[in-house]
Amino acid sequence: MASYLGNYKGAALNREAKIVRAIQSILDQTIKVEPVIVADGCQKTVEIINKNFAGKVNGFLIGKQSTWSGVPRNTGIEMAQGDIICYLDVDDFLEKDHCEKIERNFKGDWVWFDDIVYNRHLKQWKARKCDVNTKGLCGTSNVAHRKITTWPVIGGYAHDWVFIQNLKNASKNYKYIGHGGYKVGHVPGRYDV
């Protein structure tokens, strides 16, 4: 998890409370996972980890990067002891069996899966289809991979798309696994749960 809790355009509301919810959803997984949080120049993230999760997660503080730089995620990949990497944004959270579903269905070098978004008009969670072949229809939260490539060190919101293309170029051995259990808690300009 890359974490920057400062202000930027499109940022979610109440991110300090949401990062606690996000980290707790990692710790509540039905299988043992290794939480790695990289604080992107954000001392507040370190304080939250120390206050709420001391000894339960691995937290690393790096210097502030440009918004959506790949450096925090690359740092997390490098620090992770495990072979399979999953992502979680600070304003999202996981169903309890999310990582178990990934582990059970993981084939090859990487997988992608659908997520769940909150429909504020219907007041309910709805599955959202992911597509790794269409820009904007698959993001960081929709992939899990082996340590086969690194994140592009570029700014800009399309970094997810560039990374997925890098995954596709690094290995043709990937698979769609359906519903993962990733709950999207914020879509810029549309809603905030």
C-alpha positions as CSV (number, residue, x, y, z in Angstrom):
1,M,0.0,0.0,0.0
2,A,1.4,3.4,-1.1
3,S,0.2,6.1,1.3
4,Y,0.0,9.8,1.0
5,L,-2.5,11.5,3.2
6,G,-1.9,15.0,2.1
7,N,-4.2,17.0,-0.1
8,Y,-4.4,16.6,-3.9
9,K,-7.1,17.0,-6.6
10,G,-9.6,14.1,-6.4
11,A,-8.5,12.9,-2.9
12,A,-10.9,10.9,-0.8
13,L,-12.4,12.4,2.3
14,N,-11.5,11.1,5.8
15,R,-8.4,9.3,4.6
16,E,-6.9,8.9,8.1
17,A,-9.9,6.8,9.2
18,K,-10.0,5.0,5.9
19,I,-6.4,3.9,6.1
20,V,-7.1,2.3,9.4
21,R,-10.1,0.5,7.9
22,A,-7.9,-0.5,4.9
23,I,-5.1,-1.9,7.0
24,Q,-7.5,-3.7,9.3
25,S,-9.1,-5.4,6.3
26,I,-5.6,-6.7,5.4
27,L,-5.1,-8.1,8.9
28,D,-8.6,-9.7,8.9
29,Q,-7.9,-11.8,5.8
30,T,-8.7,-15.6,6.1
31,I,-5.1,-16.4,5.1
32,K,-1.8,-15.0,6.5
33,V,-0.6,-12.0,4.4
34,E,2.3,-9.6,4.8
35,P,1.1,-6.0,5.0
36,V,3.7,-3.6,3.6
37,I,2.8,0.1,3.7
38,V,5.0,2.7,2.1
39,A,4.5,6.2,3.4
40,D,5.2,8.6,0.5
41,G,6.7,11.5,2.5
42,C,3.8,11.1,4.9
43,Q,4.7,11.2,8.6
44,K,0.9,10.9,9.5
45,T,0.9,7.4,7.9
46,V,3.8,6.4,10.2
47,E,2.0,7.8,13.2
48,I,-1.2,5.9,12.3
49,I,0.7,2.6,11.9
50,N,2.5,3.1,15.2
51,K,-0.7,4.0,17.1
52,N,-3.0,1.3,15.7
53,F,-0.8,-1.5,14.2
54,A,2.6,-1.5,15.9
55,G,4.3,-4.9,15.3
56,K,1.5,-6.0,12.9
57,V,2.5,-4.3,9.6
58,N,5.7,-3.3,7.9
59,G,5.8,0.4,7.4
60,F,8.5,2.3,5.5
61,L,8.8,6.1,5.2
62,I,10.4,7.5,2.0
63,G,10.8,11.0,0.7
64,K,7.8,12.7,-1.0
65,Q,7.4,11.7,-4.6
66,S,5.5,13.3,-7.4
67,T,1.8,12.3,-7.3
68,W,1.2,8.8,-8.7
69,S,4.9,8.0,-9.0
70,G,5.9,4.4,-9.1
71,V,8.6,4.8,-6.5
72,P,6.4,4.0,-3.4
73,R,5.0,0.8,-5.1
74,N,8.4,-0.3,-6.3
75,T,9.7,0.2,-2.7
76,G,6.9,-2.0,-1.4
77,I,7.6,-4.7,-4.0
78,E,11.3,-4.6,-3.0
79,M,10.5,-4.8,0.7
80,A,8.0,-7.6,0.4
81,Q,9.2,-11.0,1.4
82,G,6.4,-12.9,-0.4
83,D,6.3,-13.7,-4.1
84,I,2.8,-12.6,-4.9
85,I,2.1,-8.9,-4.8
86,C,-1.4,-7.4,-4.3
87,Y,-2.4,-3.7,-3.9
88,L,-4.7,-1.8,-1.8
89,D,-5.4,2.0,-1.9
90,V,-5.7,3.8,1.4
91,D,-9.4,4.6,0.8
92,D,-10.5,1.1,-0.2
93,F,-10.8,-2.2,1.7
94,L,-10.9,-5.9,1.2
95,E,-13.5,-8.6,1.9
96,K,-12.1,-11.1,4.3
97,D,-11.5,-13.8,1.7
98,H,-10.0,-11.5,-1.0
99,C,-6.4,-12.8,-0.7
100,E,-7.6,-16.4,-0.3
101,K,-9.5,-16.1,-3.6
102,I,-6.4,-14.8,-5.3
103,E,-4.1,-17.5,-3.8
104,R,-6.6,-20.3,-4.7
105,N,-6.9,-19.1,-8.3
106,F,-3.4,-17.8,-8.9
107,K,-2.0,-19.4,-12.1
108,G,1.0,-18.2,-14.0
109,D,2.7,-14.9,-13.4
110,W,-0.3,-12.6,-12.8
111,V,-4.0,-12.5,-12.5
112,W,-6.7,-9.8,-12.7
113,F,-10.1,-9.7,-11.2
114,D,-13.2,-7.5,-10.8
115,D,-13.9,-5.2,-8.0
116,I,-17.0,-3.9,-6.1
117,V,-18.1,-0.3,-6.1
118,Y,-20.8,1.5,-4.1
119,N,-23.7,2.7,-6.1
120,R,-24.9,5.7,-4.1
121,H,-28.2,6.0,-6.0
122,L,-29.2,2.4,-5.3
123,K,-27.4,2.5,-1.9
124,Q,-25.8,-0.9,-2.5
125,W,-22.5,-2.5,-3.5
126,K,-22.3,-3.7,-7.1
127,A,-19.7,-5.8,-8.9
128,R,-17.8,-3.9,-11.5
129,K,-16.2,-5.7,-14.5
130,C,-12.5,-5.2,-15.1
131,D,-10.8,-5.3,-18.5
132,V,-7.0,-5.3,-18.8
133,N,-7.3,-4.5,-22.5
134,T,-9.2,-1.2,-22.2
135,K,-7.6,1.9,-20.7
136,G,-9.5,3.0,-17.6
137,L,-11.3,-0.3,-17.0
138,C,-8.6,-2.0,-14.9
139,G,-6.3,-0.5,-12.2
140,T,-3.9,-1.2,-9.5
141,S,-6.5,-2.8,-7.3
142,N,-7.5,-5.3,-10.0
143,V,-4.2,-7.2,-10.4
144,A,-2.0,-9.5,-8.4
145,H,1.4,-10.5,-9.7
146,R,4.7,-12.2,-9.1
147,K,7.8,-10.0,-8.8
148,I,8.2,-9.9,-12.6
149,T,8.3,-6.2,-13.4
150,T,8.4,-2.8,-11.7
151,W,6.2,0.3,-11.7
152,P,6.9,3.1,-14.2
153,V,8.4,6.0,-12.4
154,I,6.0,8.6,-14.0
155,G,3.5,11.0,-12.6
156,G,-0.1,11.0,-13.8
157,Y,-3.3,9.1,-13.2
158,A,-2.7,6.7,-16.1
159,H,0.2,5.0,-14.3
160,D,-2.0,1.9,-13.6
161,W,-2.6,1.4,-17.4
162,V,1.2,1.7,-18.1
163,F,1.9,-0.8,-15.4
164,I,-0.6,-3.3,-16.7
165,Q,0.9,-3.0,-20.2
166,N,4.3,-3.7,-18.6
167,L,2.8,-6.8,-16.9
168,K,1.4,-8.0,-20.3
169,N,4.7,-7.4,-21.9
170,A,6.7,-9.2,-19.1
171,S,4.5,-12.3,-19.2
172,K,1.8,-13.7,-21.4
173,N,1.1,-16.3,-18.6
174,Y,-1.8,-14.5,-16.9
175,K,-5.5,-15.2,-16.2
176,Y,-8.8,-13.6,-15.3
177,I,-10.2,-15.0,-12.1
178,G,-13.6,-13.3,-11.8
179,H,-14.7,-11.5,-8.6
180,G,-11.9,-10.8,-6.1
181,G,-13.4,-9.0,-3.2
182,Y,-11.8,-5.6,-3.5
183,K,-14.2,-2.8,-2.4
184,V,-13.6,0.6,-4.0
185,G,-14.3,3.2,-1.3
186,H,-13.7,6.3,-3.5
187,V,-14.1,7.3,-7.2
188,P,-12.9,10.9,-7.7
189,G,-15.7,13.3,-8.5
190,R,-18.4,10.6,-8.2
191,Y,-18.7,9.3,-4.7
192,D,-17.0,8.7,-1.4
193,V,-17.9,5.9,1.0
